[in-house]
Amino acid sequence: MPTEEWIIVNAEGEASVAPDLAVVSFTVSGEGQALAATRDEVNRRSSAVLAQLRDLGVADADINAPDVGVHPQYDYRKGQRLIGYRVERAMTARVRDLDGLGKVLDGIVAAGANEVHGARMTASDPSAAEHAALAAAVAAARAKAEVIAAAAGVSIARVARVEEEGGGGVAPLPKFRAMAAMAEAGDAPTEVAAGDLTVSVRVRVSYTIG
């Protein structure tokens, strides 16, 4: 039986999608010598932050607020001496109204969140962009294979195998920008420019040659 010969290429494809969801990560934290008082203060500010989120239209189903974490603080200069506690409550909120994202960032800071880790833009349904990126990747693979075949003096007979490789995904383009009000910006409101998201995929395609 004749042995088939192959051309195998890797290619990448991209497509853009507009984000429609932001995941905001933040923490309410405090430190003090008395555990009960420190925990009560963190719980009070956490409740204020949660109330602010609800007032701004964030649904309870979009808020993740686990219980507080307690971290004893020690002075190790002269043995291990307990000097106080750090209490923190890390939370996330999914914001579906991107026009109101700046108000949400400002609101949680004003209500008591003292550590805002950022707003990650995402798309709730990136499938259409993923399909477009896959089509672009397969087309790019074919173009590469045609160049290789022409240079080698052969022709492509058929596609034998197509594999999607890992490592792609949805990533923000550089024009995403979010400036938190907590960054000593005075009374200026938080400005958020979402831009687009890039969906990238990689494929590996095997062609038989004639």
C-alpha positions as CSV (number, residue, x, y, z in Angstrom):
1,M,0.0,0.0,0.0
2,P,1.3,3.5,-0.8
3,T,2.4,5.6,2.1
4,E,0.7,9.0,2.4
5,E,2.9,12.1,2.8
6,W,1.9,15.0,5.0
7,I,2.1,18.7,5.6
8,I,1.3,19.7,9.1
9,V,0.9,23.4,10.1
10,N,-0.1,25.3,13.2
11,A,-2.1,28.6,12.8
12,E,-3.9,31.1,15.0
13,G,-7.1,33.0,14.4
14,E,-8.6,36.0,16.2
15,A,-12.0,37.8,16.4
16,S,-13.3,40.6,18.5
17,V,-16.3,40.8,20.7
18,A,-17.7,43.7,22.8
19,P,-17.7,43.0,26.5
20,D,-21.1,43.0,28.3
21,L,-20.0,42.0,31.8
22,A,-17.4,43.2,34.3
23,V,-16.2,41.2,37.3
24,V,-15.2,43.5,40.1
25,S,-12.9,42.1,42.8
26,F,-12.5,44.0,46.1
27,T,-11.8,43.5,49.8
28,V,-13.0,45.1,53.0
29,S,-10.2,44.8,55.5
30,G,-9.2,46.1,58.9
31,E,-6.5,45.7,61.6
32,G,-6.7,46.1,65.3
33,Q,-5.6,44.6,68.6
34,A,-9.1,43.4,69.6
35,L,-10.5,40.7,67.4
36,A,-14.2,41.3,68.2
37,A,-14.0,45.0,67.5
38,T,-12.0,44.6,64.3
39,R,-14.3,41.9,63.0
40,D,-17.4,44.0,63.9
41,E,-16.0,47.0,62.0
42,V,-15.2,44.9,58.9
43,N,-18.7,43.4,59.0
44,R,-20.3,46.8,59.3
45,R,-18.4,48.2,56.3
46,S,-19.1,45.0,54.4
47,S,-22.8,45.3,55.0
48,A,-22.6,48.9,53.8
49,V,-20.8,47.8,50.6
50,L,-23.3,45.1,49.9
51,A,-26.2,47.6,50.4
52,Q,-24.5,50.0,48.0
53,L,-24.2,47.3,45.4
54,R,-27.9,46.5,45.6
55,D,-28.8,50.2,45.5
56,L,-26.7,50.4,42.2
57,G,-28.7,47.6,40.7
58,V,-26.4,44.7,41.2
59,A,-28.4,41.5,41.8
60,D,-27.8,39.3,44.7
61,A,-27.1,36.4,42.3
62,D,-24.2,38.4,40.9
63,I,-22.5,39.1,44.3
64,N,-20.1,36.6,45.9
65,A,-19.4,37.6,49.5
66,P,-18.0,34.7,51.6
67,D,-17.4,35.1,55.4
68,V,-14.6,37.1,56.9
69,G,-11.1,35.7,57.2
70,V,-9.1,36.3,60.4
71,H,-5.3,36.5,60.3
72,P,-3.4,36.9,63.6
73,Q,-0.5,39.3,63.5
74,Y,2.7,38.5,65.4
75,D,5.8,40.4,66.3
76,Y,8.8,38.0,65.7
77,R,11.5,40.4,66.9
78,K,11.3,39.0,70.5
79,G,9.8,35.6,70.1
80,Q,6.3,35.2,68.7
81,R,4.1,37.8,70.4
82,L,0.6,38.4,69.3
83,I,0.1,42.1,68.5
84,G,-3.3,42.1,66.8
85,Y,-5.5,40.8,64.0
86,R,-6.1,41.5,60.4
87,V,-9.7,40.8,59.3
88,E,-10.7,40.8,55.7
89,R,-13.6,39.9,53.5
90,A,-12.9,39.4,49.8
91,M,-15.8,39.8,47.5
92,T,-16.7,39.9,43.8
93,A,-19.5,41.4,41.9
94,R,-20.6,40.9,38.3
95,V,-21.7,44.2,36.8
96,R,-23.9,43.8,33.8
97,D,-24.5,47.5,33.1
98,L,-21.1,48.6,31.9
99,D,-22.3,52.2,31.7
100,G,-22.7,52.1,35.4
101,L,-19.4,50.4,36.2
102,G,-17.7,53.7,37.2
103,K,-20.4,54.4,39.7
104,V,-20.1,50.9,41.2
105,L,-16.3,51.3,41.6
106,D,-16.9,54.7,43.3
107,G,-19.7,53.4,45.4
108,I,-18.0,50.4,46.9
109,V,-15.0,52.6,47.8
110,A,-17.2,55.2,49.4
111,A,-19.1,52.5,51.3
112,G,-16.0,51.0,52.9
113,A,-14.1,48.7,50.4
114,N,-10.4,49.7,51.0
115,E,-8.8,47.3,48.5
116,V,-10.2,47.3,44.9
117,H,-8.3,44.8,42.8
118,G,-9.8,45.7,39.4
119,A,-12.6,45.1,37.0
120,R,-12.1,42.2,34.5
121,M,-14.1,42.7,31.3
122,T,-15.6,39.6,29.8
123,A,-18.4,38.5,27.4
124,S,-21.2,36.5,28.7
125,D,-21.5,34.6,25.4
126,P,-18.3,34.6,23.3
127,S,-19.3,31.7,21.1
128,A,-19.9,33.7,17.9
129,A,-16.5,35.3,18.2
130,E,-14.9,31.9,19.0
131,H,-16.5,30.4,15.8
132,A,-15.2,33.3,13.8
133,A,-11.7,32.9,15.3
134,L,-11.8,29.2,14.5
135,A,-12.7,29.9,10.8
136,A,-9.9,32.4,10.6
137,A,-7.4,29.9,12.1
138,V,-8.4,27.2,9.6
139,A,-8.1,29.6,6.7
140,A,-4.7,30.7,7.9
141,A,-3.6,27.1,8.2
142,R,-4.6,26.4,4.6
143,A,-2.7,29.5,3.4
144,K,0.4,28.4,5.2
145,A,0.1,24.8,3.9
146,E,-0.4,26.1,0.3
147,V,2.9,28.1,0.6
148,I,4.8,25.1,1.9
149,A,3.3,22.9,-0.8
150,A,4.2,25.3,-3.6
151,A,7.7,25.7,-2.3
152,A,8.1,21.9,-2.1
153,G,6.7,21.4,-5.6
154,V,3.7,19.3,-4.4
155,S,0.0,19.9,-4.1
156,I,-2.4,19.5,-1.2
157,A,-4.8,16.5,-1.7
158,R,-7.1,16.8,1.3
159,V,-7.4,17.7,5.0
160,A,-6.6,14.6,7.1
161,R,-6.9,16.0,10.6
162,V,-7.8,19.3,12.4
163,E,-7.2,19.8,16.1
164,E,-7.9,22.8,18.2
165,E,-4.9,23.5,20.5
166,G,-5.1,24.8,24.0
167,G,-3.9,28.2,25.2
168,G,-6.4,30.5,23.5
169,G,-9.2,32.3,25.1
170,V,-10.7,35.8,25.7
171,A,-8.4,38.6,26.5
172,P,-8.8,42.4,26.7
173,L,-7.2,44.6,24.1
174,P,-4.8,47.3,25.4
175,K,-7.5,50.0,25.0
176,F,-9.2,48.8,28.2
177,R,-8.7,51.4,30.9
178,A,-10.1,51.7,34.4
179,M,-9.1,54.4,36.8
180,A,-10.3,53.8,40.4
181,A,-11.5,56.7,42.5
182,M,-9.5,55.4,45.4
183,A,-6.3,56.3,43.5
184,E,-6.3,59.7,45.2
185,A,-8.3,61.3,42.3
186,G,-10.1,63.6,44.5
187,D,-13.8,64.0,43.7
188,A,-13.3,63.0,40.0
189,P,-15.6,60.0,39.1
190,T,-14.0,56.8,38.0
191,E,-13.6,56.6,34.2
192,V,-13.9,53.3,32.5
193,A,-13.2,52.6,28.8
194,A,-14.0,49.0,28.0
195,G,-12.9,48.7,24.4
196,D,-13.2,45.2,22.8
197,L,-12.1,41.7,23.8
198,T,-10.0,39.5,21.5
199,V,-10.9,35.9,21.2
200,S,-7.9,33.8,20.0
201,V,-7.7,30.2,19.1
202,R,-5.0,27.9,17.7
203,V,-5.4,24.9,15.4
204,R,-3.1,22.2,14.1
205,V,-4.1,20.9,10.6
206,S,-2.7,17.9,8.8
207,Y,-2.9,17.8,5.0
208,T,-2.1,14.9,2.7
209,I,-0.1,15.8,-0.4
210,G,-0.5,14.6,-3.9
